[in-house]
């Protein structure tokens, strides 16, 4: 089972971001050959990706994640600013207690250490929420090997660079199942397997 740990902003925060995308003329039902916008129902901030976890190891990962959640008190953040990874992924960043989110991500990764093996060696030092990706056709180069002059993400990242959403309290971690290709528009389908409150007293 393909799983990861994540934080999902509350609905008012997601609705605010969706409204901002519409206001700047991108996102929502806007579909082009160059850009695919992610489904707002799938929006989240990834803490740790565990890959394909055997059924026998899932309970251990979940227990480790619950321990990580208990050791971290709730904290406040807000969606803020935007950027692009590798000319292909448009993301909205985070403001507020970013260091706390980074630490929570490290604890979530530790929850899978020694239990599962995965190849996600990325250092998630920049918490973010992915809102769009370029399509393969947009990443084609001209015959001389140069990237196309027009960057389809240039306008959206500029429009969102000053975005700042409402503050919210991060108060739980989710263990999520990912099923690639089974979601809306051919995207991944995400299903919550467990939700662990931050700072909770162990039973």
Backbone bond lengths (Angstrom), bond angles and torsions (degrees), N, CA, C in turn:
res aa  C-N    CA-C-N  psi(-1)  N-CA   C-N-CA  omega(-1)  CA-C   N-CA-C  phi
1 X - - - 1.463 - - 1.533 109.11 -
2 X 1.323 116.57 127.93 1.464 122.08 -178.18 1.529 108.80 -84.10
3 X 1.325 117.35 118.31 1.463 120.20 -173.88 1.530 111.76 -136.36
4 X 1.320 114.23 159.83 1.464 120.84 175.53 1.520 109.10 -152.26
5 X 1.326 116.11 164.63 1.462 122.03 176.07 1.521 108.24 -104.57
6 X 1.328 116.57 140.79 1.461 119.63 -174.91 1.519 111.91 -151.67
7 X 1.323 113.73 164.28 1.463 123.22 169.26 1.522 106.79 -115.87
8 X 1.319 117.15 130.97 1.464 121.06 176.59 1.520 109.20 -112.15
9 X 1.322 117.32 122.24 1.463 119.53 177.11 1.530 110.73 -61.99
10 X 1.326 117.59 153.91 1.472 120.44 178.11 1.526 111.19 -66.96
11 X 1.318 115.91 160.86 1.462 121.40 -174.57 1.532 114.04 -55.77
12 X 1.347 119.88 -43.35 1.471 118.08 179.22 1.531 112.98 -59.08
13 X 1.325 116.68 -33.95 1.465 120.94 178.51 1.525 110.20 -68.87
14 X 1.330 116.35 -43.72 1.461 120.66 179.05 1.525 111.09 -65.84
15 X 1.328 116.39 -39.32 1.467 120.03 178.54 1.527 110.88 -65.00
16 X 1.321 116.94 -36.64 1.463 120.78 178.19 1.528 110.25 -63.41
17 X 1.337 116.66 -43.81 1.463 120.61 178.25 1.523 111.08 -65.19
18 X 1.331 116.84 -43.67 1.465 119.95 178.76 1.528 110.58 -59.57
19 X 1.328 116.33 -40.50 1.454 120.19 178.01 1.516 112.14 -65.17
20 X 1.333 116.10 -36.50 1.464 119.96 178.49 1.522 111.01 -66.20
21 X 1.332 117.03 -38.79 1.463 120.36 178.14 1.527 110.84 -63.19
22 X 1.321 115.59 -42.58 1.467 119.44 178.23 1.526 110.24 -65.09
23 X 1.328 116.60 -40.34 1.464 121.08 -177.24 1.525 112.63 -62.94
24 X 1.339 116.47 -32.92 1.471 119.19 179.94 1.521 111.58 -93.45
25 X 1.339 115.42 5.41 1.459 119.16 173.17 1.501 115.92 84.61
26 X 1.334 117.22 22.39 1.461 120.36 178.16 1.519 108.99 -134.40
27 X 1.347 116.01 172.51 1.453 120.87 176.13 1.508 112.49 76.70
28 X 1.329 115.11 -165.54 1.460 121.03 -179.92 1.510 111.23 59.09
29 X 1.345 116.35 -126.12 1.461 120.69 -178.29 1.522 112.19 -85.26
30 X 1.343 117.42 2.69 1.464 121.42 -178.74 1.522 109.61 -69.82
31 X 1.325 116.73 114.58 1.457 121.96 179.06 1.516 108.47 -128.85
32 X 1.322 116.77 131.66 1.451 120.87 176.73 1.512 107.99 -131.25
33 X 1.346 115.10 171.20 1.455 119.05 176.60 1.517 111.44 -70.49
34 X 1.331 116.94 -17.50 1.460 120.97 -174.49 1.524 114.05 -96.94
35 X 1.340 117.70 -29.35 1.465 120.94 -172.83 1.522 110.50 -132.28
36 X 1.327 115.85 139.30 1.459 122.07 172.79 1.524 108.16 -119.47
37 X 1.329 115.47 122.01 1.459 121.01 -178.91 1.519 109.69 -88.06
38 X 1.312 116.73 137.48 1.459 120.73 -178.72 1.524 110.25 -73.10
39 X 1.321 115.68 152.93 1.459 122.71 -179.89 1.532 109.26 -71.95
40 X 1.337 119.18 123.65 1.466 120.47 179.05 1.525 113.77 -54.46
41 X 1.322 117.55 -27.72 1.464 119.73 178.73 1.525 111.99 -67.64
42 X 1.327 116.86 -16.63 1.460 120.22 -179.18 1.524 112.30 -103.57
43 X 1.323 117.96 1.61 1.466 120.40 -176.31 1.528 111.58 -63.06
44 X 1.315 115.90 135.52 1.462 121.85 -179.56 1.525 109.05 -165.04
45 X 1.316 116.06 169.81 1.458 122.34 171.69 1.524 107.22 -114.20
46 X 1.315 116.65 116.10 1.460 121.06 -177.79 1.522 110.44 -73.57
47 X 1.326 115.98 132.38 1.459 121.80 174.58 1.521 111.14 -97.35
48 X 1.327 116.56 -43.42 1.467 121.57 -178.90 1.517 109.03 -157.04
49 X 1.316 115.67 139.29 1.460 120.85 176.93 1.523 108.14 -108.73
50 X 1.333 116.49 123.89 1.457 121.14 -175.93 1.520 113.63 -100.25
51 X 1.310 117.67 -10.82 1.457 120.44 -179.64 1.517 111.60 73.80
52 X 1.327 115.94 -151.89 1.469 121.32 -179.51 1.526 109.54 -82.03
53 X 1.307 115.78 110.20 1.463 122.01 -176.81 1.523 109.47 -102.12
54 X 1.336 118.57 125.38 1.467 120.52 176.38 1.527 110.74 -60.04
55 X 1.317 116.06 147.46 1.468 120.04 -179.17 1.523 111.70 -54.19
56 X 1.325 116.63 -36.56 1.454 119.96 -177.80 1.514 114.15 -69.69
57 X 1.334 116.79 -18.80 1.465 120.69 -178.72 1.520 112.86 -99.96
58 X 1.326 116.77 -11.06 1.461 120.19 -174.20 1.527 112.17 -62.15
59 X 1.323 117.18 -40.66 1.465 120.40 -179.23 1.521 111.31 -63.71
60 X 1.338 117.01 -36.21 1.464 120.30 179.20 1.527 111.16 -68.50
61 X 1.334 116.27 -40.84 1.465 119.77 176.75 1.524 109.92 -62.19
62 X 1.315 116.20 -44.55 1.461 120.70 -179.13 1.524 111.11 -63.30
63 X 1.328 117.12 -40.24 1.462 120.43 178.94 1.526 110.69 -65.01
64 X 1.330 116.40 -40.83 1.457 119.78 177.32 1.514 112.10 -64.46
65 X 1.328 116.05 -37.05 1.461 120.53 178.74 1.526 110.66 -68.38
66 X 1.320 116.62 -38.15 1.467 120.55 176.95 1.526 110.62 -62.50
67 X 1.338 116.80 -40.54 1.466 120.67 177.25 1.528 110.93 -63.31
68 X 1.345 115.68 -41.90 1.465 119.84 179.14 1.522 110.73 -61.92
69 X 1.321 116.84 -39.88 1.464 120.82 179.73 1.527 111.19 -66.54
70 X 1.326 116.84 -42.40 1.464 120.21 -178.80 1.522 111.91 -62.43
71 X 1.327 116.89 -31.36 1.465 120.25 -175.90 1.527 112.89 -83.40
72 X 1.324 117.86 -3.39 1.465 121.37 -176.49 1.523 110.60 -118.28
73 X 1.312 118.44 116.42 1.471 119.78 176.24 1.523 110.80 -71.26
74 X 1.326 118.02 156.26 1.468 121.18 177.93 1.530 111.45 -59.83
75 X 1.329 115.94 155.61 1.464 120.98 -179.79 1.527 109.60 -151.09
76 X 1.332 115.95 162.72 1.461 121.41 -175.49 1.529 112.11 -102.29
77 X 1.330 115.51 137.92 1.462 122.62 175.25 1.526 108.61 -142.31
78 X 1.319 116.09 176.80 1.464 122.14 173.04 1.523 107.60 -153.53
79 X 1.306 117.12 150.47 1.456 121.12 173.48 1.523 108.09 -72.18
80 X 1.340 114.75 134.56 1.469 117.84 -173.41 1.525 110.98 -155.51
81 X 1.334 116.14 131.87 1.456 121.15 175.01 1.518 112.94 70.14
82 X 1.324 115.68 -177.08 1.460 120.67 -178.01 1.518 109.62 -156.93
83 X 1.310 115.06 164.25 1.457 120.72 178.54 1.509 110.26 -164.15
84 X 1.327 115.80 -178.56 1.458 121.99 -178.39 1.523 109.04 -134.16
85 X 1.320 116.59 133.83 1.455 122.25 173.20 1.524 109.27 -99.23
86 X 1.324 117.05 126.60 1.465 123.42 170.38 1.527 113.88 52.49
87 X 1.316 117.19 33.65 1.472 122.74 177.78 1.527 113.34 62.08
88 X 1.339 117.93 14.44 1.460 117.77 -175.10 1.522 115.53 -136.79
89 X 1.321 118.98 -15.68 1.464 121.23 -176.98 1.522 110.16 -123.92
90 X 1.330 116.35 117.92 1.464 121.99 177.77 1.522 108.75 -93.88
91 X 1.319 116.10 127.63 1.456 120.22 -178.00 1.520 111.31 -130.70
92 X 1.325 115.02 156.45 1.461 122.95 171.11 1.518 106.88 -107.29
93 X 1.328 115.99 131.82 1.456 120.55 -174.04 1.518 113.76 -88.86
94 X 1.323 114.63 -163.41 1.456 121.45 -173.02 1.521 109.58 -131.29
95 X 1.329 115.72 145.98 1.451 122.92 172.37 1.514 109.13 -125.77
96 X 1.320 116.90 171.58 1.458 119.61 -177.86 1.517 111.03 92.01
97 X 1.319 116.58 -138.74 1.466 121.86 -176.06 1.531 111.06 -79.81
98 X 1.332 115.63 63.90 1.466 120.45 -177.65 1.524 110.91 -63.12
99 X 1.342 116.89 -37.67 1.459 119.66 -179.74 1.524 111.46 -61.49
100 X 1.319 116.92 -32.85 1.468 120.52 178.34 1.527 110.37 -69.07
101 X 1.338 116.31 -37.41 1.460 119.72 177.85 1.530 110.50 -67.20
102 X 1.326 117.10 -40.30 1.464 120.84 177.61 1.528 110.24 -62.12
103 X 1.329 116.45 -43.59 1.463 120.50 178.67 1.522 111.33 -64.33
104 X 1.325 116.89 -37.54 1.462 120.67 178.23 1.525 110.04 -65.01
105 X 1.329 116.27 -38.45 1.456 120.10 177.08 1.516 112.03 -63.78
106 X 1.330 116.77 -40.76 1.464 120.39 178.27 1.526 110.69 -63.29
107 X 1.331 116.58 -40.81 1.463 120.33 178.31 1.522 111.09 -66.21
108 X 1.333 116.85 -36.80 1.465 120.45 178.41 1.526 110.91 -66.84
109 X 1.335 117.12 -39.20 1.468 119.37 176.71 1.520 110.60 -64.47
110 X 1.331 116.26 -40.37 1.463 120.14 178.93 1.521 111.70 -61.53
111 X 1.327 117.14 -27.64 1.466 120.98 -179.51 1.519 111.65 -62.29
112 X 1.325 117.39 -26.90 1.457 120.10 179.93 1.510 114.12 -97.58
113 X 1.329 116.95 -7.79 1.459 120.22 -176.56 1.526 110.86 -67.35
114 X 1.310 115.41 131.25 1.453 120.51 -179.48 1.513 114.12 81.12
115 X 1.338 116.59 -5.82 1.466 120.65 -179.81 1.521 110.64 -108.90
116 X 1.318 116.43 -45.93 1.463 121.18 179.54 1.521 109.14 -127.84
117 X 1.317 115.30 161.82 1.457 121.17 176.07 1.524 108.47 -115.94
118 X 1.297 116.29 130.28 1.454 120.28 177.59 1.523 108.44 -145.50
119 X 1.324 116.44 164.46 1.456 121.52 -174.49 1.526 112.68 -105.11
120 X 1.305 117.42 14.54 1.464 120.70 -179.74 1.525 108.76 -81.34
121 X 1.334 116.10 92.18 1.456 120.24 -178.86 1.524 112.04 -100.60
122 X 1.339 116.33 14.36 1.457 119.68 179.58 1.528 111.30 -70.86
123 X 1.311 115.69 137.59 1.457 120.79 175.42 1.529 107.43 -89.27
124 X 1.313 116.17 111.22 1.468 120.24 -175.00 1.532 110.09 -86.42
125 X 1.345 114.65 65.37 1.460 120.36 -178.97 1.520 112.10 -86.71
126 X 1.342 117.09 -4.89 1.462 120.98 178.19 1.530 108.18 -124.77
127 X 1.325 117.97 85.96 1.470 119.66 179.46 1.522 110.33 -56.70
128 X 1.323 115.78 137.05 1.463 119.12 -176.08 1.518 110.89 -157.21
129 X 1.319 114.70 163.96 1.457 123.47 176.51 1.532 106.88 -121.45
130 X 1.326 117.01 119.86 1.464 121.37 -177.59 1.525 110.26 -78.11
131 X 1.338 116.31 127.60 1.465 120.09 -179.57 1.527 113.01 -113.61
132 X 1.337 118.36 -17.53 1.469 119.28 -179.37 1.523 110.43 -162.39
133 X 1.319 114.62 156.01 1.467 121.75 174.07 1.523 108.54 -136.96
134 X 1.323 115.82 146.59 1.458 118.77 174.59 1.524 109.12 -77.26
135 X 1.317 116.21 153.89 1.461 121.87 178.22 1.523 109.47 -87.53
136 X 1.335 117.71 162.30 1.470 119.93 177.85 1.524 113.02 -55.19
137 X 1.328 117.42 -35.29 1.466 119.58 -179.35 1.521 111.29 -64.57
138 X 1.331 116.71 -32.63 1.464 119.97 179.80 1.516 111.54 -73.54
139 X 1.345 116.68 -19.82 1.457 120.03 -177.18 1.523 112.70 -96.36
140 X 1.340 116.82 2.82 1.460 119.60 177.68 1.526 110.37 -66.01
141 X 1.305 115.72 145.07 1.453 121.45 178.67 1.521 110.27 -101.84
142 X 1.320 115.16 160.80 1.453 118.33 177.43 1.531 109.12 -74.74
143 X 1.338 119.36 171.16 1.464 121.28 -175.93 1.522 114.09 -57.59
144 X 1.315 117.68 -22.01 1.468 119.91 -179.99 1.527 111.93 -92.52
145 X 1.333 116.53 7.82 1.457 120.62 173.99 1.508 115.45 87.64
146 X 1.320 117.13 2.03 1.459 119.22 180.00 1.527 110.54 -86.77
147 X 1.332 114.93 149.90 1.461 119.86 177.37 1.532 109.73 -70.44
148 X 1.310 116.14 148.85 1.462 120.01 178.84 1.530 110.24 -53.57
149 X 1.324 116.44 145.08 1.462 121.01 -176.63 1.522 110.69 -63.78
150 X 1.313 117.83 -42.54 1.456 121.03 -177.47 1.527 110.72 -84.91
151 X 1.315 115.90 121.65 1.459 121.99 177.29 1.525 107.55 -95.91
152 X 1.333 118.77 114.50 1.470 120.20 -176.09 1.520 114.11 -66.09
153 X 1.342 117.27 -15.16 1.463 119.57 179.94 1.528 112.71 -97.93
154 X 1.325 117.22 -4.60 1.468 120.10 -176.39 1.526 111.97 -62.34
155 X 1.320 117.03 -47.12 1.466 119.93 -178.86 1.528 112.19 -67.30
156 X 1.345 119.02 -46.47 1.471 118.37 179.40 1.523 113.56 -61.71
157 X 1.341 117.72 -42.25 1.465 118.56 -177.95 1.525 110.44 -67.77
158 X 1.317 117.21 -33.43 1.468 119.86 176.41 1.530 110.19 -67.41
159 X 1.327 116.62 -42.73 1.463 120.80 -178.65 1.520 112.14 -65.50
160 X 1.330 116.93 -32.12 1.460 120.91 -176.43 1.524 113.22 -95.88
161 X 1.317 117.81 -1.17 1.464 120.50 -173.81 1.529 112.59 -61.82
162 X 1.319 117.38 -28.54 1.466 121.03 179.84 1.526 112.43 -102.47
163 X 1.320 116.66 9.40 1.472 119.66 -178.41 1.527 110.84 -64.50
164 X 1.307 115.63 139.43 1.462 121.47 173.86 1.522 108.56 -144.87
165 X 1.311 116.14 118.69 1.451 121.19 -178.19 1.515 112.44 -92.78
166 X 1.319 116.96 177.82 1.465 121.23 179.28 1.525 111.67 -69.57
167 X 1.315 115.04 151.09 1.467 121.06 177.78 1.528 109.92 -73.53
168 X 1.320 115.58 142.79 1.456 119.58 173.68 1.522 109.73 -142.89
169 X 1.321 115.68 165.22 1.459 121.69 -177.92 1.525 109.50 -99.71
170 X 1.321 115.89 122.13 1.468 120.70 172.24 1.523 106.58 -78.03
171 X 1.322 116.39 113.49 1.463 119.52 -174.26 1.521 113.48 -130.27
172 X 1.348 117.29 8.33 1.454 119.04 177.26 1.526 110.94 -160.06
173 X 1.333 114.70 158.60 1.462 123.36 172.24 1.521 107.47 -115.11
174 X 1.322 116.17 142.65 1.459 120.59 177.06 1.525 110.47 -114.41
175 X 1.317 115.65 139.18 1.461 121.83 168.67 1.519 105.72 -97.46
176 X 1.331 116.31 122.04 1.463 121.09 -168.69 1.526 111.09 -123.85
177 X 1.319 115.05 137.57 1.465 121.00 172.88 1.523 109.30 -91.04
178 X 1.326 116.55 137.06 1.459 122.05 178.45 1.522 109.65 -116.49
179 X 1.338 115.56 127.35 1.466 121.38 176.99 1.528 108.18 -121.38
180 X 1.331 117.23 95.12 1.470 121.12 -176.51 1.529 112.15 -57.56
181 X 1.335 114.88 136.49 1.457 120.74 175.26 1.507 115.89 81.45
182 X 1.324 118.72 -3.51 1.461 120.75 -176.64 1.528 113.27 -101.33
183 X 1.322 116.65 -1.65 1.453 120.06 -179.46 1.513 112.91 -92.21
184 X 1.313 116.13 -174.13 1.458 122.63 -178.90 1.532 110.63 -61.84
185 X 1.318 116.39 134.84 1.458 121.23 177.86 1.511 114.09 67.25
186 X 1.331 116.80 20.87 1.455 119.69 -179.95 1.512 114.43 82.84
187 X 1.322 116.74 5.87 1.456 120.60 178.03 1.517 111.32 -82.43
188 X 1.318 117.64 -177.75 1.462 120.33 179.72 1.527 112.16 -73.19
189 X 1.321 115.49 150.47 1.460 121.97 173.50 1.518 107.63 -102.48
190 X 1.333 116.79 125.40 1.453 121.76 -179.45 1.523 109.81 -108.64
191 X 1.331 115.49 133.88 1.459 121.54 179.27 1.516 109.25 -131.49
192 X 1.329 117.44 126.35 1.464 120.69 177.39 1.526 109.90 -68.54
193 X 1.329 115.71 128.61 1.461 121.31 174.47 1.522 111.24 -98.43
194 X 1.326 116.71 -32.49 1.467 121.13 -179.90 1.520 109.04 -159.37
195 X 1.334 115.48 152.90 1.462 122.13 176.69 1.523 107.80 -132.05
196 X 1.335 116.06 125.64 1.460 120.96 -175.63 1.526 110.48 -120.14
197 X 1.330 118.16 117.71 1.467 121.02 -179.89 1.525 111.86 -68.11
198 X 1.324 116.05 144.82 1.457 120.39 176.59 1.526 109.97 -76.99
199 X 1.321 115.12 141.92 1.450 120.77 175.29 1.506 115.38 69.51
200 X 1.327 117.65 13.79 1.468 120.47 -178.56 1.525 110.49 -73.72
201 X 1.313 115.93 148.87 1.460 121.61 176.96 1.516 108.71 -79.94
202 X 1.322 116.79 131.75 1.462 121.10 -179.36 1.523 110.16 -62.39
203 X 1.340 117.45 139.62 1.470 120.47 -179.48 1.523 111.20 -68.66
